Amino acid sequence: MREAGFSPFGGVNFSVKAVGGIITKEVPENLRKAVADKPTAPQEPPQDGWELVDIVEQAPAIAEESITSSRGRFTVRVAAEATMVARNLNYRVVFGNANEPLYWATWVYKITWKPEVSGK
């Protein structure tokens, strides 16, 4: 991240490049078995087999950094929230010795910053 000119938000604008990814916490055994004999997922997303998955519950991923600017120190906060998820049972992804379906997600980044107050 870097300072990128003026803004009404504390007098400074920040250019923030956020990068993210997803990982499964738990995959039901029946889904692991469903993809066990499927081909490994190609590098590019395949065009067949996708089904939408409802996002039932989520907590945003949050990162905060302190940065010194021409207007003093600021705390920059990035919150990422998934907006859509799809899964593909025609292919498998291998993690260690476990097979999993291929998942794909899209998300939004919410970027905010505020001046740091001395003594806090």
C-alpha positions, 0 to 999 in steps of 0.5 A: 500500500502507498500514499496516493494523493489527497482525499477528504478522508483524513486528507490522504488517499491510499492505494491498496492492493489486496490479494486473497484466496479461499480454502475449505475448512471441512468437506463432507465425506460423501463429497470427497467420495463423489470426486475421488475418481474424477480427473484433477482440475485443470489450471483454468476453470473448466466450463462444465459442471458448475453449481452455485452454493449458498453462502449460509454464514461467513465472517469477513477476513480482516487485515489492518496495517499502520502506515506513515503518510505525509498527514501522519500515521493511519490505520488502513483496514481491509475487510474481504467478504465472499459474494458468490460461491460455486462448486464443481463435482466433475473435477477434484483438487488434491490436498495432501492425500485428500480429494475435494471438489473444486470450489470457486468464489468471488469476493469484495474488498472493503478498504477504509482508513483513519488517522491514529490518535496519539496515546491510544 
